[in-house]
Amino acid sequence: MLIKDVEFVMSNSDMRKCPKPDRPEFAFIGRSNVGKSSLINMLMGRKNLAKTSSTPGKTQLINHFLVNESWYLVDLPGYGYAKVPPSHRKKFEKMINDYILQRENLVTVFVLVDIRHTPQQIDLEFMEWLGVSGIPFTMVFTKLDKLKRGEIEPMLKKYRTKMLETWDELPLQVLTSAEKSDGKEALLEYIETLNSDFKSKFTA
């Protein structure tokens, strides 16, 4: 898929105010500081589309971007550590939950996971919640360039082994590096395939 046009549409904290659900939608989410903004910028071929920051918890709203006038990319607030009061964190959680559970044109959620770390409980619990809720999701491992080649497979094995303790079948996994553009083609091709499936269902 060639990214020809990316347009920022809106930011809001209320799922009901999101754009009309007339196009397929793909949400990106992960633990704070997982490299979400850098990955989105890499995918879209833009330097400052999603605002990057060294401070975790920078994204605090539901951000919609219209891509090629045909699908939405959604940048969601991170979960986990963020320098915000507990009351604000609860608002974030409700906002994210409402969006994921009620957004009718949401095709899949890309859950970003830092490949440098062993399986984190907060990531495992979030993915389990998605599974129990019947929400399709894809695991996107980030910061691939931070590991040596021989370190990659052992880290993946740790995640797969841990998840197979509770999952009968593992979700699709994509390895990425925003620094080196690894995984860009794979993710965009996957989105293109899902877009076609979405359109065929609505035109059938």
DOLUMRO-361007 format. One record per residue (C-alpha): residue number from 1; residue in three letters; x negated, y negated, z. Coordinates in nm, 2 decimals, m for minus. Each point is the difference from the previous one (the first is absolute). Layout:
BEGIN
<pt><k>NUM</k><r>ALA</r><east>X</east><north>Y</north><up>Z</up></pt>
...
This chain:
BEGIN
<pt><k>1</k><r>MET</r><east>0.00</east><north>0.00</north><up>0.00</up></pt>
<pt><k>2</k><r>LEU</r><east>m0.13</east><north>m0.34</north><up>m0.10</up></pt>
<pt><k>3</k><r>ILE</r><east>0.08</east><north>m0.28</north><up>0.25</up></pt>
<pt><k>4</k><r>LYS</r><east>0.11</east><north>m0.29</north><up>m0.22</up></pt>
<pt><k>5</k><r>ASP</r><east>0.18</east><north>m0.22</north><up>0.24</up></pt>
<pt><k>6</k><r>VAL</r><east>0.04</east><north>m0.02</north><up>0.38</up></pt>
<pt><k>7</k><r>GLU</r><east>0.23</east><north>m0.26</north><up>0.16</up></pt>
<pt><k>8</k><r>PHE</r><east>0.05</east><north>m0.07</north><up>0.37</up></pt>
<pt><k>9</k><r>VAL</r><east>0.37</east><north>0.01</north><up>0.06</up></pt>
<pt><k>10</k><r>MET</r><east>0.07</east><north>m0.05</north><up>0.37</up></pt>
<pt><k>11</k><r>SER</r><east>m0.10</east><north>0.06</north><up>0.36</up></pt>
<pt><k>12</k><r>ASN</r><east>0.27</east><north>0.06</north><up>0.26</up></pt>
<pt><k>13</k><r>SER</r><east>0.07</east><north>0.18</north><up>0.33</up></pt>
<pt><k>14</k><r>ASP</r><east>0.34</east><north>0.13</north><up>m0.09</up></pt>
<pt><k>15</k><r>MET</r><east>0.05</east><north>0.30</north><up>m0.22</up></pt>
<pt><k>16</k><r>ARG</r><east>0.34</east><north>m0.14</north><up>m0.11</up></pt>
<pt><k>17</k><r>LYS</r><east>m0.17</east><north>m0.30</north><up>m0.16</up></pt>
<pt><k>18</k><r>CYS</r><east>m0.23</east><north>0.21</north><up>m0.22</up></pt>
<pt><k>19</k><r>PRO</r><east>0.04</east><north>m0.03</north><up>m0.38</up></pt>
<pt><k>20</k><r>LYS</r><east>0.29</east><north>0.17</north><up>m0.17</up></pt>
<pt><k>21</k><r>PRO</r><east>m0.08</east><north>0.37</north><up>0.00</up></pt>
<pt><k>22</k><r>ASP</r><east>0.01</east><north>0.04</north><up>m0.38</up></pt>
<pt><k>23</k><r>ARG</r><east>m0.36</east><north>0.11</north><up>m0.06</up></pt>
<pt><k>24</k><r>PRO</r><east>m0.21</east><north>0.28</north><up>0.15</up></pt>
<pt><k>25</k><r>GLU</r><east>m0.19</east><north>m0.10</north><up>0.31</up></pt>
<pt><k>26</k><r>PHE</r><east>m0.33</east><north>0.12</north><up>0.15</up></pt>
<pt><k>27</k><r>ALA</r><east>m0.10</east><north>m0.10</north><up>0.36</up></pt>
<pt><k>28</k><r>PHE</r><east>m0.35</east><north>m0.01</north><up>0.14</up></pt>
<pt><k>29</k><r>ILE</r><east>m0.06</east><north>0.04</north><up>0.37</up></pt>
<pt><k>30</k><r>GLY</r><east>m0.27</east><north>0.12</north><up>0.24</up></pt>
<pt><k>31</k><r>ARG</r><east>m0.16</east><north>m0.06</north><up>0.33</up></pt>
<pt><k>32</k><r>SER</r><east>m0.13</east><north>m0.35</north><up>0.05</up></pt>
<pt><k>33</k><r>ASN</r><east>m0.34</east><north>m0.06</north><up>m0.16</up></pt>
<pt><k>34</k><r>VAL</r><east>0.03</east><north>0.30</north><up>m0.23</up></pt>
<pt><k>35</k><r>GLY</r><east>m0.08</east><north>m0.20</north><up>m0.31</up></pt>
<pt><k>36</k><r>LYS</r><east>0.35</east><north>m0.04</north><up>m0.13</up></pt>
<pt><k>37</k><r>SER</r><east>m0.04</east><north>m0.35</north><up>m0.15</up></pt>
<pt><k>38</k><r>SER</r><east>m0.33</east><north>0.09</north><up>m0.17</up></pt>
<pt><k>39</k><r>LEU</r><east>0.16</east><north>0.31</north><up>m0.15</up></pt>
<pt><k>40</k><r>ILE</r><east>0.30</east><north>m0.19</north><up>m0.13</up></pt>
<pt><k>41</k><r>ASN</r><east>m0.22</east><north>m0.27</north><up>m0.16</up></pt>
<pt><k>42</k><r>MET</r><east>m0.21</east><north>0.27</north><up>m0.16</up></pt>
<pt><k>43</k><r>LEU</r><east>0.30</east><north>0.18</north><up>m0.14</up></pt>
<pt><k>44</k><r>MET</r><east>0.15</east><north>m0.32</north><up>m0.14</up></pt>
<pt><k>45</k><r>GLY</r><east>m0.34</east><north>m0.13</north><up>m0.13</up></pt>
<pt><k>46</k><r>ARG</r><east>0.04</east><north>m0.32</north><up>0.20</up></pt>
<pt><k>47</k><r>LYS</r><east>m0.24</east><north>m0.14</north><up>0.26</up></pt>
<pt><k>48</k><r>ASN</r><east>0.24</east><north>m0.18</north><up>0.23</up></pt>
<pt><k>49</k><r>LEU</r><east>0.34</east><north>0.15</north><up>m0.07</up></pt>
<pt><k>50</k><r>ALA</r><east>0.03</east><north>0.15</north><up>0.35</up></pt>
<pt><k>51</k><r>LYS</r><east>m0.17</east><north>m0.21</north><up>0.27</up></pt>
<pt><k>52</k><r>THR</r><east>m0.29</east><north>0.18</north><up>0.15</up></pt>
<pt><k>53</k><r>SER</r><east>m0.12</east><north>m0.07</north><up>0.35</up></pt>
<pt><k>54</k><r>SER</r><east>m0.25</east><north>0.13</north><up>0.26</up></pt>
<pt><k>55</k><r>THR</r><east>0.27</east><north>m0.04</north><up>0.26</up></pt>
<pt><k>56</k><r>PRO</r><east>0.23</east><north>0.30</north><up>0.03</up></pt>
<pt><k>57</k><r>GLY</r><east>0.37</east><north>m0.07</north><up>m0.03</up></pt>
<pt><k>58</k><r>LYS</r><east>m0.02</east><north>m0.27</north><up>m0.26</up></pt>
<pt><k>59</k><r>THR</r><east>0.30</east><north>0.12</north><up>m0.20</up></pt>
<pt><k>60</k><r>GLN</r><east>0.31</east><north>m0.06</north><up>0.21</up></pt>
<pt><k>61</k><r>LEU</r><east>0.28</east><north>m0.02</north><up>m0.27</up></pt>
<pt><k>62</k><r>ILE</r><east>0.14</east><north>0.22</north><up>m0.28</up></pt>
<pt><k>63</k><r>ASN</r><east>m0.18</east><north>m0.13</north><up>m0.31</up></pt>
<pt><k>64</k><r>HIS</r><east>0.14</east><north>0.07</north><up>m0.34</up></pt>
<pt><k>65</k><r>PHE</r><east>m0.19</east><north>m0.02</north><up>m0.33</up></pt>
<pt><k>66</k><r>LEU</r><east>0.15</east><north>0.06</north><up>m0.34</up></pt>
<pt><k>67</k><r>VAL</r><east>m0.24</east><north>0.20</north><up>m0.22</up></pt>
<pt><k>68</k><r>ASN</r><east>0.04</east><north>m0.01</north><up>m0.39</up></pt>
<pt><k>69</k><r>GLU</r><east>0.35</east><north>m0.12</north><up>0.06</up></pt>
<pt><k>70</k><r>SER</r><east>0.10</east><north>0.36</north><up>0.06</up></pt>
<pt><k>71</k><r>TRP</r><east>m0.08</east><north>0.11</north><up>0.35</up></pt>
<pt><k>72</k><r>TYR</r><east>m0.06</east><north>m0.13</north><up>0.35</up></pt>
<pt><k>73</k><r>LEU</r><east>m0.31</east><north>0.04</north><up>0.21</up></pt>
<pt><k>74</k><r>VAL</r><east>0.07</east><north>m0.06</north><up>0.37</up></pt>
<pt><k>75</k><r>ASP</r><east>m0.26</east><north>m0.10</north><up>0.25</up></pt>
<pt><k>76</k><r>LEU</r><east>0.12</east><north>0.10</north><up>0.35</up></pt>
<pt><k>77</k><r>PRO</r><east>m0.14</east><north>m0.10</north><up>0.34</up></pt>
<pt><k>78</k><r>GLY</r><east>m0.24</east><north>0.25</north><up>0.14</up></pt>
<pt><k>79</k><r>TYR</r><east>0.08</east><north>0.21</north><up>0.30</up></pt>
<pt><k>80</k><r>GLY</r><east>m0.21</east><north>0.06</north><up>0.31</up></pt>
<pt><k>81</k><r>TYR</r><east>m0.24</east><north>m0.25</north><up>0.14</up></pt>
<pt><k>82</k><r>ALA</r><east>0.07</east><north>m0.37</north><up>m0.07</up></pt>
<pt><k>83</k><r>LYS</r><east>m0.07</east><north>m0.30</north><up>0.22</up></pt>
<pt><k>84</k><r>VAL</r><east>0.37</east><north>m0.08</north><up>0.05</up></pt>
<pt><k>85</k><r>PRO</r><east>0.22</east><north>0.01</north><up>0.31</up></pt>
<pt><k>86</k><r>PRO</r><east>0.19</east><north>0.33</north><up>0.06</up></pt>
<pt><k>87</k><r>SER</r><east>0.33</east><north>m0.18</north><up>m0.08</up></pt>
<pt><k>88</k><r>HIS</r><east>m0.13</east><north>m0.10</north><up>m0.34</up></pt>
<pt><k>89</k><r>ARG</r><east>m0.12</east><north>0.35</north><up>m0.06</up></pt>
<pt><k>90</k><r>LYS</r><east>0.34</east><north>0.14</north><up>0.06</up></pt>
<pt><k>91</k><r>LYS</r><east>0.15</east><north>m0.24</north><up>m0.25</up></pt>
<pt><k>92</k><r>PHE</r><east>m0.26</east><north>0.12</north><up>m0.26</up></pt>
<pt><k>93</k><r>GLU</r><east>0.09</east><north>0.36</north><up>0.07</up></pt>
<pt><k>94</k><r>LYS</r><east>0.38</east><north>m0.07</north><up>m0.04</up></pt>
<pt><k>95</k><r>MET</r><east>m0.07</east><north>m0.19</north><up>m0.32</up></pt>
<pt><k>96</k><r>ILE</r><east>m0.21</east><north>0.28</north><up>m0.15</up></pt>
<pt><k>97</k><r>ASN</r><east>0.24</east><north>0.27</north><up>0.11</up></pt>
<pt><k>98</k><r>ASP</r><east>0.31</east><north>m0.18</north><up>m0.14</up></pt>
<pt><k>99</k><r>TYR</r><east>m0.18</east><north>m0.06</north><up>m0.33</up></pt>
<pt><k>100</k><r>ILE</r><east>m0.13</east><north>0.36</north><up>m0.04</up></pt>
<pt><k>101</k><r>LEU</r><east>0.33</east><north>0.17</north><up>0.10</up></pt>
<pt><k>102</k><r>GLN</r><east>0.24</east><north>m0.23</north><up>m0.18</up></pt>
<pt><k>103</k><r>ARG</r><east>m0.17</east><north>m0.12</north><up>m0.31</up></pt>
<pt><k>104</k><r>GLU</r><east>0.18</east><north>0.19</north><up>m0.27</up></pt>
<pt><k>105</k><r>ASN</r><east>m0.25</east><north>m0.05</north><up>m0.29</up></pt>
<pt><k>106</k><r>LEU</r><east>m0.30</east><north>0.10</north><up>0.21</up></pt>
<pt><k>107</k><r>VAL</r><east>m0.17</east><north>0.27</north><up>m0.20</up></pt>
<pt><k>108</k><r>THR</r><east>m0.29</east><north>0.09</north><up>0.22</up></pt>
<pt><k>109</k><r>VAL</r><east>m0.21</east><north>m0.13</north><up>0.29</up></pt>
<pt><k>110</k><r>PHE</r><east>m0.37</east><north>m0.01</north><up>m0.04</up></pt>
<pt><k>111</k><r>VAL</r><east>m0.14</east><north>0.07</north><up>0.34</up></pt>
<pt><k>112</k><r>LEU</r><east>m0.36</east><north>m0.13</north><up>0.02</up></pt>
<pt><k>113</k><r>VAL</r><east>m0.25</east><north>0.20</north><up>0.22</up></pt>
<pt><k>114</k><r>ASP</r><east>m0.36</east><north>m0.10</north><up>0.06</up></pt>
<pt><k>115</k><r>ILE</r><east>m0.20</east><north>0.31</north><up>m0.11</up></pt>
<pt><k>116</k><r>ARG</r><east>m0.29</east><north>m0.09</north><up>0.24</up></pt>
<pt><k>117</k><r>HIS</r><east>0.20</east><north>0.10</north><up>0.30</up></pt>
<pt><k>118</k><r>THR</r><east>0.12</east><north>0.34</north><up>0.14</up></pt>
<pt><k>119</k><r>PRO</r><east>0.38</east><north>0.04</north><up>m0.01</up></pt>
<pt><k>120</k><r>GLN</r><east>0.16</east><north>m0.28</north><up>0.20</up></pt>
<pt><k>121</k><r>GLN</r><east>0.31</east><north>0.07</north><up>0.21</up></pt>
<pt><k>122</k><r>ILE</r><east>0.17</east><north>m0.32</north><up>m0.11</up></pt>
<pt><k>123</k><r>ASP</r><east>m0.04</east><north>0.10</north><up>m0.37</up></pt>
<pt><k>124</k><r>LEU</r><east>0.12</east><north>0.35</north><up>0.06</up></pt>
<pt><k>125</k><r>GLU</r><east>0.31</east><north>m0.11</north><up>0.19</up></pt>
<pt><k>126</k><r>PHE</r><east>0.09</east><north>m0.26</north><up>m0.26</up></pt>
<pt><k>127</k><r>MET</r><east>m0.02</east><north>0.26</north><up>m0.28</up></pt>
<pt><k>128</k><r>GLU</r><east>0.20</east><north>0.25</north><up>0.21</up></pt>
<pt><k>129</k><r>TRP</r><east>0.27</east><north>m0.27</north><up>0.04</up></pt>
<pt><k>130</k><r>LEU</r><east>0.01</east><north>m0.05</north><up>m0.37</up></pt>
<pt><k>131</k><r>GLY</r><east>0.03</east><north>0.38</north><up>m0.06</up></pt>
<pt><k>132</k><r>VAL</r><east>0.28</east><north>0.04</north><up>0.26</up></pt>
<pt><k>133</k><r>SER</r><east>0.18</east><north>m0.30</north><up>m0.15</up></pt>
<pt><k>134</k><r>GLY</r><east>m0.03</east><north>0.15</north><up>m0.35</up></pt>
<pt><k>135</k><r>ILE</r><east>m0.20</east><north>m0.29</north><up>m0.14</up></pt>
<pt><k>136</k><r>PRO</r><east>m0.24</east><north>0.10</north><up>m0.28</up></pt>
<pt><k>137</k><r>PHE</r><east>m0.36</east><north>m0.11</north><up>0.07</up></pt>
<pt><k>138</k><r>THR</r><east>m0.35</east><north>0.03</north><up>m0.14</up></pt>
<pt><k>139</k><r>MET</r><east>m0.32</east><north>0.01</north><up>0.21</up></pt>
<pt><k>140</k><r>VAL</r><east>m0.26</east><north>m0.25</north><up>m0.13</up></pt>
<pt><k>141</k><r>PHE</r><east>m0.34</east><north>0.03</north><up>0.15</up></pt>
<pt><k>142</k><r>THR</r><east>m0.19</east><north>m0.33</north><up>0.00</up></pt>
<pt><k>143</k><r>LYS</r><east>m0.36</east><north>m0.11</north><up>0.02</up></pt>
<pt><k>144</k><r>LEU</r><east>m0.14</east><north>0.30</north><up>m0.18</up></pt>
<pt><k>145</k><r>ASP</r><east>m0.32</east><north>m0.19</north><up>m0.08</up></pt>
<pt><k>146</k><r>LYS</r><east>m0.08</east><north>m0.02</north><up>0.37</up></pt>
<pt><k>147</k><r>LEU</r><east>m0.07</east><north>0.38</north><up>0.02</up></pt>
<pt><k>148</k><r>LYS</r><east>m0.28</east><north>0.20</north><up>m0.16</up></pt>
<pt><k>149</k><r>ARG</r><east>0.11</east><north>0.25</north><up>m0.26</up></pt>
<pt><k>150</k><r>GLY</r><east>m0.06</east><north>0.29</north><up>0.23</up></pt>
<pt><k>151</k><r>GLU</r><east>0.21</east><north>m0.15</north><up>0.28</up></pt>
<pt><k>152</k><r>ILE</r><east>0.32</east><north>m0.04</north><up>m0.21</up></pt>
<pt><k>153</k><r>GLU</r><east>0.13</east><north>0.36</north><up>m0.02</up></pt>
<pt><k>154</k><r>PRO</r><east>m0.06</east><north>0.08</north><up>0.38</up></pt>
<pt><k>155</k><r>MET</r><east>0.21</east><north>m0.31</north><up>0.09</up></pt>
<pt><k>156</k><r>LEU</r><east>0.28</east><north>0.11</north><up>m0.24</up></pt>
<pt><k>157</k><r>LYS</r><east>m0.01</east><north>0.35</north><up>0.15</up></pt>
<pt><k>158</k><r>LYS</r><east>0.04</east><north>m0.14</north><up>0.35</up></pt>
<pt><k>159</k><r>TYR</r><east>0.32</east><north>m0.18</north><up>m0.11</up></pt>
<pt><k>160</k><r>ARG</r><east>0.14</east><north>0.29</north><up>m0.19</up></pt>
<pt><k>161</k><r>THR</r><east>m0.07</east><north>0.24</north><up>0.28</up></pt>
<pt><k>162</k><r>LYS</r><east>0.16</east><north>m0.23</north><up>0.25</up></pt>
<pt><k>163</k><r>MET</r><east>0.31</east><north>m0.07</north><up>m0.21</up></pt>
<pt><k>164</k><r>LEU</r><east>0.06</east><north>0.37</north><up>m0.09</up></pt>
<pt><k>165</k><r>GLU</r><east>0.06</east><north>0.06</north><up>0.37</up></pt>
<pt><k>166</k><r>THR</r><east>0.34</east><north>m0.17</north><up>m0.04</up></pt>
<pt><k>167</k><r>TRP</r><east>0.05</east><north>m0.03</north><up>m0.38</up></pt>
<pt><k>168</k><r>ASP</r><east>0.09</east><north>0.29</north><up>m0.23</up></pt>
<pt><k>169</k><r>GLU</r><east>m0.12</east><north>m0.19</north><up>m0.30</up></pt>
<pt><k>170</k><r>LEU</r><east>m0.24</east><north>m0.29</north><up>m0.02</up></pt>
<pt><k>171</k><r>PRO</r><east>0.09</east><north>m0.33</north><up>m0.18</up></pt>
<pt><k>172</k><r>LEU</r><east>m0.18</east><north>m0.12</north><up>m0.30</up></pt>
<pt><k>173</k><r>GLN</r><east>m0.34</east><north>m0.15</north><up>0.09</up></pt>
<pt><k>174</k><r>VAL</r><east>m0.20</east><north>m0.26</north><up>m0.20</up></pt>
<pt><k>175</k><r>LEU</r><east>m0.35</east><north>m0.11</north><up>0.08</up></pt>
<pt><k>176</k><r>THR</r><east>m0.07</east><north>m0.37</north><up>m0.05</up></pt>
<pt><k>177</k><r>SER</r><east>m0.27</east><north>m0.27</north><up>0.03</up></pt>
<pt><k>178</k><r>ALA</r><east>0.10</east><north>m0.36</north><up>m0.04</up></pt>
<pt><k>179</k><r>GLU</r><east>m0.37</east><north>m0.08</north><up>m0.03</up></pt>
<pt><k>180</k><r>LYS</r><east>m0.06</east><north>0.23</north><up>m0.30</up></pt>
<pt><k>181</k><r>SER</r><east>0.35</east><north>0.03</north><up>m0.14</up></pt>
<pt><k>182</k><r>ASP</r><east>0.01</east><north>0.37</north><up>0.07</up></pt>
<pt><k>183</k><r>GLY</r><east>0.35</east><north>0.14</north><up>m0.02</up></pt>
<pt><k>184</k><r>LYS</r><east>0.14</east><north>m0.29</north><up>m0.19</up></pt>
<pt><k>185</k><r>GLU</r><east>0.09</east><north>0.19</north><up>m0.31</up></pt>
<pt><k>186</k><r>ALA</r><east>0.14</east><north>0.29</north><up>0.19</up></pt>
<pt><k>187</k><r>LEU</r><east>0.23</east><north>m0.22</north><up>0.21</up></pt>
<pt><k>188</k><r>LEU</r><east>0.12</east><north>m0.20</north><up>m0.30</up></pt>
<pt><k>189</k><r>GLU</r><east>0.07</east><north>0.31</north><up>m0.21</up></pt>
<pt><k>190</k><r>TYR</r><east>0.19</east><north>0.15</north><up>0.29</up></pt>
<pt><k>191</k><r>ILE</r><east>0.21</east><north>m0.32</north><up>0.04</up></pt>
<pt><k>192</k><r>GLU</r><east>0.07</east><north>0.00</north><up>m0.38</up></pt>
<pt><k>193</k><r>THR</r><east>0.12</east><north>0.36</north><up>0.02</up></pt>
<pt><k>194</k><r>LEU</r><east>0.23</east><north>m0.08</north><up>0.29</up></pt>
<pt><k>195</k><r>ASN</r><east>0.13</east><north>m0.31</north><up>m0.18</up></pt>
<pt><k>196</k><r>SER</r><east>0.10</east><north>0.22</north><up>m0.29</up></pt>
<pt><k>197</k><r>ASP</r><east>0.18</east><north>0.24</north><up>0.23</up></pt>
<pt><k>198</k><r>PHE</r><east>0.18</east><north>m0.29</north><up>0.17</up></pt>
<pt><k>199</k><r>LYS</r><east>0.12</east><north>m0.14</north><up>m0.33</up></pt>
<pt><k>200</k><r>SER</r><east>0.11</east><north>0.33</north><up>m0.14</up></pt>
<pt><k>201</k><r>LYS</r><east>0.22</east><north>0.06</north><up>0.31</up></pt>
<pt><k>202</k><r>PHE</r><east>0.17</east><north>m0.33</north><up>m0.04</up></pt>
<pt><k>203</k><r>THR</r><east>0.06</east><north>0.03</north><up>m0.37</up></pt>
<pt><k>204</k><r>ALA</r><east>0.11</east><north>0.36</north><up>0.01</up></pt>
